[in-house]
Amino acid sequence: MEDLVESILDYVRADYTDYAIMINGEWGSGKTYFWNNKIRNKIDSLSLNGKKYSTIYMSLYGISNLEDISKKIFIETTQLMDKDMKKYMMAHDTTSIPEYAKTGLDMAHLFGAKQTGDKFDYGQFFSTDDKVLCFDDLERANVDVIDILGYINNFVEHDHIKTIIICNEKELATKLKSSNLEMKTFIATYLLDKEGTLLNADKPLVEKITEKIEYIFDKANDYERIKEKLIGETFEYAPQFSYIINGLLMRYESNPDLIRFLREHTNLITNTFIKSGTRNLRILKHALNDFKKIYETVNKFYPNTNLRVLQTMLIFTIAVSFEIKAGKITKDKFVNINSNEEYKAILVSSRVLMDNRQFYIKEFDNNYYFNFKSEYRFFKFIEMYVRDRIFDMKVFKQDMEMIIETIDTEKLPGYKRLLIEEYWKISDDQFPAVIEEVIENVENGDLTLIELVKLFAYFSYFSRKNLIPYDMPTIKEKFLEGMDLVAEKSEYCSNISEELSRIGIDVGEDMKDILKHFHELNKELKKKMYRDKAEEIFKCIPMKMETFYDKFTTECMEKPILNYYDAYKMVQRITCASNEDIVKIKEMLVDRARKNKSQLSSELDFMINLKAELEKYYKDKETSIKTVMIKEFTEDLQTIIDIYSDMPKKTIFTRKK
């Protein structure tokens, strides 16, 4: 790095130059930081041939015309600068006028100059013979790059002003090729058609159009020609990451605990940064800013957090930041992973079963945690914070409480050690105790249905390998009895395939009976879940109608929830509702049936029973607005019955009475 600095200073020291130099590097690699911290001050301290040099730095980011560049140089170089502005700059120890002072001002009046003619010529006021110009972000300008380089060439070739250009040539090449692509394609297609070669089968059409575009609009060649004329030397910027990272850490000096932690773990930061496969220091800077909040929040609410956990949080924050912000993955890769247990279960299944569906997670773990042993490697609150910029305190506390419970794996319940770890990590001395503990859990009904199914797969495998003192019939009996024991207090499992995919063992034939019994019990749990949901929703009629409408329209429009409710109870509630609500409920049911008849046709029996119960209600009552509304309700129920009756019989579910 020092050699690069000296090479740039040699260019500035040279008595005569008629060329510029270029510093080329990737976005976010620290080129601007390198200029500000290693080059600018050294140039500003140079005094050569009676001249004391000073630098003028200009970012071309967003520049939309060449006059904007002239304005910037004029502001930085004019001797007519307003005294108050100079006083402000001295007080704030800055060499550049703040952007807000440059915008919306009449430049001529501000600096005492007068406008002559229709346009103010800022170029007349340059005083640059003792200046070194630095143009940054060449590839981000909104002006044609060829025009900008031609403009800069005037300073270099005619005035011999020392000029340094900072850019990312890789992105510049992409920009030159992709600008106005639609227009170029249209013209190239038109010309090929005029030449009569458009539809010739000699080569693919896309290839012919691409070649024609390059032939007509070869801006890259124009760029190379003017670069050869303008740029004398191009320096490839390869940053010394340790130096730059130390510079990034200086911003945290105000927090002694944080800066001490970061400096002690510079190697973790550097290694994770290198493993990301990018040179984007801007993302690293943002990741460290995110970790600042994470570190401070953890220390505030959980001051005794294990050091290994904090180290892993640092790695994870940087790793997830690079994976998401560098465009290496889509944001949703981690969305469905809600805990460290799920993360580790995915790793187990992907490694043991070679499950390519989870290939990315395995690669992520192998890359960033290689040679770094940590039992807790996924933090949902950090992933959400990086992905959505929301620091969810509820999720944060859930994660931290789980960390406290599970950081010492030997204190984990035995069944969790089997489900979230590779079983071979359990020592031979501990294994028998883990097995007996799980058997006790099964017999006492301490586990959920889906946990029992997954654990049976392990016990079946262990039995086949003679690792446990239980034969297969005994194991199967214990697990079937355990499933019956916990059936009532378990919850319905909707993501069965996903859960079973996390079993880190090759599943044997013995699973068939267990799975069959599980599906039977899970089906009953589904019915119970829907019955409870139906009761929760319909009890809102008639006193909490807004809540009813909200819940029904968001949760029940495509689900046959009415199969799990009693028609007579529905009549009692509907008839107590206002006339307006009776009409609204009726219209909602008809609209729902028309839009989702294939999903809801199993409600046919319910609709028939509901119609019969409503007819009983108004049969002996005097005519009133309510009875008329109820009668119209039954007529519309017949419409729904007709809709459902037209569906194939195999889709119709008859509710058990």
C-alpha positions in Angstrom: 0.0 0.0 0.0 2.8 2.4 0.8 4.3 1.7 -2.7 1.0 2.8 -4.2 1.0 6.0 -2.1 4.6 6.8 -3.2 3.8 6.2 -6.9 0.9 8.6 -6.7 3.0 11.2 -4.9 5.8 10.8 -7.6 3.2 11.7 -10.2 2.3 14.9 -8.3 5.9 15.8 -7.7 6.8 15.5 -11.4 7.7 18.9 -12.9 5.7 18.3 -16.1 2.9 15.9 -16.9 0.4 15.8 -19.7 -1.6 12.9 -18.5 -3.8 11.9 -15.6 -3.6 8.8 -13.4 -6.4 6.4 -12.5 -7.1 4.4 -9.3 -9.3 1.4 -10.2 -11.1 -0.8 -7.7 -14.4 -2.5 -6.9 -17.3 -0.6 -5.3 -17.1 -0.4 -1.6 -13.5 -1.5 -1.5 -12.3 1.7 0.3 -10.9 3.7 -2.6 -12.4 7.0 -1.3 -11.3 6.1 2.2 -7.8 5.5 0.8 -7.8 9.0 -0.9 -9.0 10.8 2.2 -6.8 9.1 4.7 -3.6 8.2 2.9 -3.3 10.5 -0.1 -5.0 13.9 0.3 -3.2 15.1 3.4 0.2 14.1 2.0 -0.5 16.1 -1.2 -1.8 19.1 0.8 1.5 19.1 2.7 3.6 19.2 -0.5 5.5 22.4 -1.5 7.2 22.2 -4.9 8.9 24.9 -7.0 7.5 27.6 -4.7 4.0 26.2 -4.9 2.0 24.8 -2.0 -0.3 22.2 -3.5 -3.8 21.6 -2.4 -6.4 19.1 -3.5 -9.8 19.5 -5.0 -12.0 16.4 -4.6 -15.2 16.0 -6.6 -17.6 13.1 -6.6 -19.2 12.7 -10.0 -22.0 10.7 -8.5 -25.3 12.0 -10.0 -23.7 14.7 -12.1 -26.1 15.4 -14.9 -24.1 17.9 -17.1 -20.6 19.2 -17.5 -21.6 22.6 -16.1 -22.2 21.0 -12.7 -18.5 20.0 -12.7 -17.4 23.5 -13.5 -19.6 24.8 -10.7 -17.9 22.5 -8.2 -14.5 23.4 -9.3 -15.4 27.1 -9.2 -16.7 26.8 -5.7 -13.6 25.1 -4.5 -11.1 27.4 -6.3 -12.5 30.9 -6.6 -10.7 33.7 -4.8 -14.0 35.6 -4.6 -15.5 33.3 -1.9 -17.8 35.0 0.5 -16.0 35.8 3.9 -18.9 34.3 5.9 -18.5 31.0 4.0 -14.8 31.0 4.6 -15.4 31.6 8.3 -17.9 28.7 8.5 -15.4 26.4 6.8 -12.6 27.3 9.2 -14.9 26.9 12.2 -15.9 23.4 11.1 -12.4 22.4 9.9 -13.5 21.5 6.4 -12.0 22.1 3.0 -15.2 21.5 1.1 -18.3 23.7 1.0 -21.3 21.8 2.3 -23.7 20.6 -0.3 -26.6 22.4 1.1 -24.7 25.7 0.6 -24.1 24.9 -3.0 -27.8 24.2 -3.8 -30.4 26.9 -4.5 -27.9 29.8 -4.4 -27.2 32.3 -7.0 -23.5 31.6 -7.4 -22.6 34.9 -9.0 -24.2 37.0 -6.3 -22.8 34.8 -3.5 -19.2 35.2 -4.7 -19.5 38.8 -5.9 -19.2 37.9 -9.6 -21.6 39.3 -12.2 -23.5 37.4 -14.9 -22.8 38.5 -18.4 -25.0 37.3 -21.2 -27.6 34.6 -20.9 -25.4 32.0 -19.3 -22.9 32.3 -16.4 -19.4 30.9 -17.4 -18.0 29.4 -14.3 -15.0 28.2 -16.2 -13.6 31.8 -16.5 -13.0 31.9 -12.7 -10.8 28.8 -12.3 -7.5 29.1 -10.5 -6.0 25.6 -10.6 -2.3 25.9 -11.3 -1.5 24.9 -7.7 -4.3 22.4 -7.4 -4.5 18.6 -7.7 -7.9 17.5 -9.1 -9.5 14.3 -7.9 -12.6 13.0 -9.7 -14.3 10.1 -7.9 -17.2 7.8 -9.0 -16.7 8.2 -12.7 -18.9 5.3 -13.4 -21.8 6.8 -11.4 -22.1 10.0 -13.4 -25.3 10.7 -15.4 -23.2 12.2 -18.2 -21.7 10.3 -21.0 -18.3 9.0 -19.8 -16.6 9.9 -23.1 -17.8 13.5 -22.6 -16.5 13.7 -19.0 -13.1 12.3 -20.0 -12.9 14.8 -22.9 -13.7 17.6 -20.4 -11.0 16.4 -18.0 -8.5 16.1 -20.8 -8.7 19.9 -21.3 -7.2 20.4 -17.8 -4.6 17.6 -18.2 -3.4 18.2 -21.8 -3.6 22.0 -22.1 -3.2 23.2 -18.5 -1.0 20.3 -17.3 -3.0 20.1 -14.1 -2.3 17.1 -11.9 -5.5 14.9 -12.1 -6.4 11.7 -10.4 -9.5 9.7 -11.5 -11.0 7.1 -9.1 -13.4 4.6 -10.6 -14.6 1.0 -11.0 -13.7 0.1 -14.6 -15.6 -3.2 -14.3 -18.9 -1.3 -13.7 -17.8 1.3 -16.3 -17.5 -1.3 -19.0 -21.0 -2.7 -18.1 -22.5 0.8 -18.2 -20.9 1.6 -21.6 -22.4 -1.6 -23.1 -25.9 -1.4 -21.5 -26.7 2.3 -21.9 -29.8 3.0 -24.2 -29.9 -0.8 -25.0 -33.5 -0.7 -26.2 -32.8 2.1 -28.7 -29.6 0.3 -29.8 -31.5 -3.0 -30.3 -34.2 -1.2 -32.3 -31.7 0.5 -34.7 -29.6 -2.7 -35.1 -32.7 -4.7 -35.9 -33.8 -2.1 -38.4 -30.5 -2.0 -40.2 -30.2 -5.8 -40.3 -33.7 -5.9 -41.8 -32.7 -3.3 -44.4 -29.7 -5.3 -45.3 -31.8 -8.4 -45.8 -29.9 -10.4 -43.2 -32.2 -10.3 -40.2 -33.9 -13.6 -40.8 -31.0 -15.5 -42.3 -30.3 -18.7 -40.5 -26.5 -18.4 -40.6 -26.3 -17.5 -36.9 -28.7 -16.9 -33.9 -30.7 -13.7 -34.1 -29.5 -12.5 -30.7 -25.9 -12.9 -31.7 -26.4 -11.0 -34.9 -28.1 -8.1 -33.1 -25.4 -8.0 -30.4 -22.6 -7.9 -33.1 -24.4 -5.1 -34.9 -24.8 -3.1 -31.8 -21.1 -3.4 -31.0 -20.2 -2.4 -34.5 -22.4 0.7 -34.6 -22.3 1.8 -31.0 -18.8 0.7 -29.8 -18.5 3.1 -26.9 -16.0 0.8 -25.3 -13.5 1.4 -28.1 -14.1 5.2 -27.8 -13.4 4.9 -24.1 -10.2 2.9 -24.7 -9.0 5.5 -27.2 -9.5 8.5 -25.0 -8.2 6.6 -22.0 -5.0 5.8 -23.9 -4.6 9.5 -24.7 -5.6 10.8 -21.2 -4.5 8.2 -18.6 -0.8 7.7 -18.2 -0.9 5.1 -15.5 -3.7 2.9 -14.0 -3.2 1.7 -10.4 -5.1 -1.3 -9.2 -6.3 -0.7 -5.7 -5.9 -3.8 -3.5 -6.8 -2.6 0.0 -5.0 -3.8 3.1 -8.0 -4.9 5.0 -6.5 -4.9 8.5 -5.5 -1.2 8.1 -8.9 -0.2 6.8 -10.8 -2.2 9.4 -8.8 -0.5 12.1 -9.9 2.8 10.6 -13.6 1.6 10.6 -13.3 0.7 14.3 -12.2 4.1 15.3 -15.7 5.4 15.0 -16.6 3.3 18.1 -14.1 4.9 20.4 -16.9 6.6 22.4 -18.0 3.1 23.6 -15.0 1.6 25.5 -16.6 -1.9 25.9 -17.6 -2.2 22.3 -14.3 -0.9 20.9 -12.4 -3.3 23.2 -14.5 -6.2 22.1 -14.1 -5.3 18.4 -10.4 -4.8 18.6 -9.9 -8.1 20.5 -11.8 -9.8 17.6 -10.4 -8.1 14.6 -9.4 -11.5 13.3 -13.0 -12.6 13.3 -14.1 -9.5 11.5 -11.3 -9.9 8.9 -11.8 -13.6 8.4 -15.6 -13.3 8.0 -15.0 -10.4 5.6 -12.7 -12.5 3.5 -15.0 -15.5 3.5 -17.8 -13.3 2.1 -15.9 -13.3 -1.2 -16.4 -9.6 -1.8 -14.3 -6.5 -1.2 -17.2 -4.3 -0.3 -16.1 -2.4 2.8 -19.3 -0.3 2.7 -21.3 -3.4 3.6 -18.8 -4.2 6.3 -19.2 -0.7 7.7 -23.0 -1.1 7.8 -22.7 -4.5 9.4 -20.5 -3.1 12.2 -23.0 -0.3 12.7 -25.7 -3.0 13.1 -23.6 -5.0 15.5 -23.1 -1.8 17.6 -26.9 -1.8 18.3 -26.9 -5.5 18.8 -24.0 -5.5 21.2 -25.3 -2.5 23.2 -28.8 -4.1 23.5 -27.5 -7.5 24.6 -25.3 -5.9 27.2 -28.2 -3.7 28.5 -30.7 -6.6 28.9 -28.4 -9.6 29.3 -25.1 -8.3 30.7 -23.7 -11.7 31.5 -24.0 -13.2 28.0 -21.4 -15.8 27.2 -18.4 -14.5 25.3 -18.7 -17.3 22.7 -22.3 -16.2 21.9 -21.2 -12.6 21.4 -18.4 -13.8 19.1 -20.9 -15.8 17.1 -23.3 -12.8 16.9 -20.5 -10.8 15.4 -19.8 -13.4 12.7 -23.4 -13.9 12.0 -24.2 -10.2 11.7 -21.4 -9.7 9.2 -22.1 -12.9 7.3 -25.8 -12.3 6.9 -25.1 -8.7 5.9 -22.9 -9.8 3.0 -25.1 -12.6 1.9 -28.2 -10.3 1.6 -26.7 -6.9 0.7 -24.1 -8.1 -1.8 -26.9 -9.7 -3.8 -25.6 -13.2 -3.3 -29.0 -14.5 -2.2 -32.6 -13.4 -2.2 -33.8 -12.1 1.2 -36.1 -15.0 1.8 -33.5 -17.7 2.2 -33.6 -17.3 6.0 -37.2 -16.1 6.4 -38.7 -19.6 7.2 -36.0 -20.4 9.7 -37.3 -19.2 13.1 -34.8 -20.5 15.6 -31.4 -22.0 16.1 -33.0 -25.4 16.6 -34.6 -25.2 13.1 -31.3 -24.1 11.7 -29.3 -27.0 13.2 -32.1 -29.5 12.3 -31.7 -28.3 8.6 -28.0 -28.8 8.8 -28.4 -32.3 10.2 -30.8 -33.4 7.5 -28.8 -31.8 4.7 -25.6 -33.5 5.8 -26.9 -36.9 6.6 -29.5 -37.2 3.9 -27.7 -35.1 1.3 -30.9 -33.0 1.0 -30.1 -30.5 -1.8 -33.2 -28.4 -0.9 -31.1 -27.1 2.1 -27.9 -26.9 0.1 -27.5 -23.1 0.6 -27.8 -23.3 4.4 -25.2 -26.0 4.6 -22.8 -24.0 2.4 -23.4 -20.9 4.5 -22.6 -22.8 7.7 -19.5 -24.5 6.2 -18.2 -21.2 4.9 -18.6 -18.8 7.8 -18.3 -21.2 10.7 -15.5 -23.4 9.4 -13.1 -24.1 12.3 -15.3 -22.0 14.6 -17.1 -24.2 17.1 -20.4 -22.8 18.5 -23.6 -24.6 19.4 -25.7 -21.5 18.8 -25.2 -20.2 15.3 -28.4 -18.7 14.1 -30.1 -15.6 15.6 -33.5 -14.7 14.3 -33.6 -11.2 15.7 -30.3 -10.4 13.9 -31.5 -11.9 10.6 -34.7 -9.8 10.8 -32.8 -6.7 11.7 -30.4 -7.0 8.7 -33.1 -8.1 6.3 -36.0 -5.7 7.2 -34.3 -3.0 9.4 -36.6 -3.9 12.3 -35.1 -4.6 15.7 -37.9 -6.8 17.1 -37.5 -6.7 20.9 -40.0 -9.6 21.3 -38.0 -11.9 19.0 -34.7 -10.6 20.6 -35.8 -11.7 24.1 -37.1 -15.0 22.8 -33.7 -15.7 21.2 -31.8 -14.6 24.3 -33.9 -16.7 26.7 -33.4 -19.7 24.4 -29.7 -19.1 24.4 -29.6 -19.0 28.2 -31.4 -22.4 28.3 -29.4 -24.1 25.6 -25.9 -22.7 25.5 -24.6 -25.6 27.5 -25.6 -28.6 25.3 -25.0 -31.1 28.1 -27.9 -29.4 30.0 -30.2 -29.7 27.0 -33.0 -32.2 27.3 -32.0 -35.5 25.7 -34.7 -35.4 23.1 -33.5 -32.0 21.9 -29.9 -33.3 21.6 -31.1 -36.0 19.3 -33.3 -33.7 17.2 -31.0 -30.7 16.7 -27.5 -32.3 16.9 -25.7 -35.0 15.0 -26.3 -37.9 17.4 -22.6 -39.0 17.1 -21.6 -35.9 19.0 -23.0 -37.4 22.1 -20.3 -39.2 23.9 -20.5 -42.9 24.6 -20.6 -42.3 28.3 -23.6 -39.9 27.9 -25.6 -41.8 25.3 -27.3 -44.5 27.5 -28.5 -41.7 29.9 -29.9 -39.7 26.9 -31.8 -42.8 25.6 -33.3 -43.5 29.0 -34.3 -39.9 29.5 -36.1 -39.9 26.1 -37.9 -43.2 26.9 -39.1 -41.6 30.2 -40.4 -38.5 28.2 -42.3 -40.8 25.8 -43.9 -42.8 28.7 -44.8 -39.6 30.6 -46.3 -37.8 27.6 -43.9 -34.9 27.8 -43.4 -34.5 24.1 -45.5 -33.4 21.1 -46.8 -35.7 18.4 -44.4 -34.6 15.7 -41.5 -34.8 18.1 -42.5 -38.4 18.9 -42.6 -39.3 15.2 -39.1 -37.8 14.6 -37.7 -39.5 17.7 -39.0 -42.9 16.7 -37.0 -42.6 13.5 -33.9 -42.3 15.6 -34.8 -45.1 18.0 -35.6 -47.4 15.0 -32.2 -46.7 13.6 -30.5 -47.2 16.9 -32.2 -50.5 17.4 -31.2 -51.7 13.9 -27.6 -50.8 14.8 -27.8 -52.5 18.2 -27.0 -49.2 20.0 -29.9 -49.5 22.4 -31.2 -52.4 24.6 -34.7 -52.3 23.0 -36.1 -54.5 20.2 -38.3 -53.0 17.5 -41.7 -54.3 18.8 -41.0 -52.8 22.3 -40.0 -49.4 20.9 -43.0 -49.3 18.6 -45.4 -50.1 21.4 -43.9 -47.4 23.7 -44.1 -44.7 21.0 -47.7 -45.6 20.0 -48.8 -45.5 23.6 -46.9 -42.2 24.0 -48.7 -40.7 21.0 -52.1 -41.6 22.4 -51.1 -40.0 25.7 -50.1 -36.7 24.2 -52.7 -36.5 21.4 -55.2 -34.3 23.3 -52.7 -31.7 24.4 -50.7 -31.5 21.1 -51.3 -29.0 18.4 -52.2 -29.7 14.8 -49.0 -29.9 12.6 -49.6 -28.3 9.2 -46.0 -28.5 7.8 -45.6 -32.3 8.1 -43.3 -32.7 5.1 -41.0 -29.9 6.3 -40.8 -31.4 9.8 -40.1 -34.9 8.5 -37.4 -33.6 6.2 -35.4 -32.5 9.2 -34.9 -36.0 10.5 -31.2 -36.6 10.3 -31.5 -40.4 10.0 -32.3 -42.7 7.1 -35.9 -43.6 7.8 -36.7 -47.3 7.9 -39.8 -49.4 7.0 -40.8 -49.4 10.7 -42.0 -45.8 10.3 -45.1 -46.8 8.4 -47.3 -47.8 11.4 -46.1 -44.7 13.3 -46.8 -42.4 10.4 -50.3 -43.9 9.9 -51.2 -43.4 13.5 -49.7 -39.9 13.5 -51.9 -38.9 10.5 -55.0 -40.2 12.2 -54.3 -38.3 15.4 -53.2 -35.2 13.5 -56.5 -35.3 11.5 -58.4 -35.2 14.7 -56.3 -32.4 16.0 -57.1 -30.5 12.8 -60.8 -30.9 13.5 -60.4 -29.7 17.0 -58.4 -26.7 15.8 -61.1 -25.8 13.4 -63.9 -26.3 16.0 -62.1 -24.0 18.4 -61.5 -21.5 15.6 -65.2 -21.6 14.6 -66.3 -21.1 18.2 -63.9 -18.2 18.6 -65.1 -16.5 15.4 -68.9 -17.1 15.6 -69.2 -16.1 19.3 -68.5 -12.6 18.1 -72.1 -12.5 16.6 -73.9 -10.3 17.5 -72.0 -8.3 20.0 -68.6 -7.9 18.2 -69.5 -7.8 14.6 -66.5 -5.8 13.5 -64.2 -8.5 15.0 -66.4 -11.2 13.3 -66.1 -9.7 9.9 -62.4 -9.1 10.2 -61.7 -12.7 11.4 -64.1 -14.4 9.0 -62.8 -12.5 5.9 -59.2 -13.0 6.7 -59.3 -16.6 8.0 -62.3 -18.4 6.6 -63.0 -17.4 3.0 -61.3 -20.4 1.6 -61.5 -22.8 4.5 -64.6 -25.0 5.2 -64.8 -23.7 8.8 -68.6 -24.2 8.9 -68.2 -28.0 8.9 -67.0 -27.6 12.5 -69.9 -25.5 13.8 -73.5 -26.4 14.8 -76.2 -25.1 12.5 -78.7 -24.5 15.4 -76.1 -22.4 17.3 -75.5 -20.4 14.1 -79.3 -19.7 13.9 -79.4 -18.5 17.5 -76.6 -16.0 16.8 -77.8 -14.8 13.4 -81.3 -14.1 14.6 -80.0 -12.0 17.4 -78.0 -9.8 15.0 -79.3 -6.6 13.5 -81.1 -6.6 10.1 -78.2 -4.9 8.5 -75.8 -7.6 9.7 -78.1 -10.4 8.7 -78.0 -9.1 5.1 -74.3 -8.6 5.2 -73.6 -12.1 6.5 -75.9 -13.6 3.8 -74.1 -11.7 1.0 -70.8 -12.7 2.4 -71.7 -16.4 2.4 -73.0 -16.3 -1.1 -69.9 -14.5 -2.4 -67.7 -16.9 -0.6 -69.4 -19.9 -2.1 -69.2 -18.6 -5.7 -65.5 -17.7 -5.5 -64.3 -20.8 -3.6 -66.8 -23.6 -4.3 -64.2 -26.2 -4.9 -62.6 -25.6 -1.4 -65.9 -25.2 0.4 -68.3 -27.7 -1.2 -67.8 -30.0 1.8 -70.1 -27.5 3.7 -73.1 -28.7 1.8 -74.7 -30.6 4.7 -74.2 -27.6 7.0 -75.9 -25.3 4.6 -78.9 -27.7 4.3 -79.2 -27.9 8.1 -78.8 -24.1 8.5 -81.6 -23.5 5.9 -83.9 -26.0 7.7 -83.2 -24.4 11.1 -83.9 -20.9 9.8 -87.2 -22.0 8.2 -88.2 -23.3 11.6 -87.4 -19.9 13.1 -89.7 -17.8 11.0 -92.4 -20.4 10.4 -94.8 -19.3 13.2 -93.6 -15.7 13.6 -95.5 -12.6 12.6 -94.2 -10.8 9.5 -91.5 -8.2 10.3 -88.5 -6.8 8.6 -86.3 -9.3 10.4 -88.5 -12.3 9.4 -88.4 -11.1 5.8 -84.6 -10.8 6.0 -84.4 -14.3 7.4 -86.6 -15.7 4.7 -84.4 -14.1 2.0 -81.4 -15.6 3.8 -82.9 -19.1 3.4 -83.5 -18.4 -0.3 -79.8 -17.4 -0.8 -78.8 -20.5 1.2 -80.6 -22.5 -1.5 -78.4 -20.8 -4.1 -75.3 -21.9 -2.1 -76.7 -25.4 -1.8 -77.1 -25.5 -5.6 -73.5 -24.3 -6.1 -72.1 -27.0 -3.8 -74.4 -29.7 -5.2 -72.9 -29.2 -8.7 -69.5 -30.2 -7.4 -68.2 -33.8 -7.9 -69.3 -36.0 -5.1 -65.8 -37.0 -4.2 -65.0 -33.5 -3.0 -68.0 -33.3 -0.7 -67.3 -34.0 3.0 -70.2 -35.1 5.1 -69.9 -33.8 8.6 -70.3 -36.3 11.4 -73.2 -35.6 13.6 
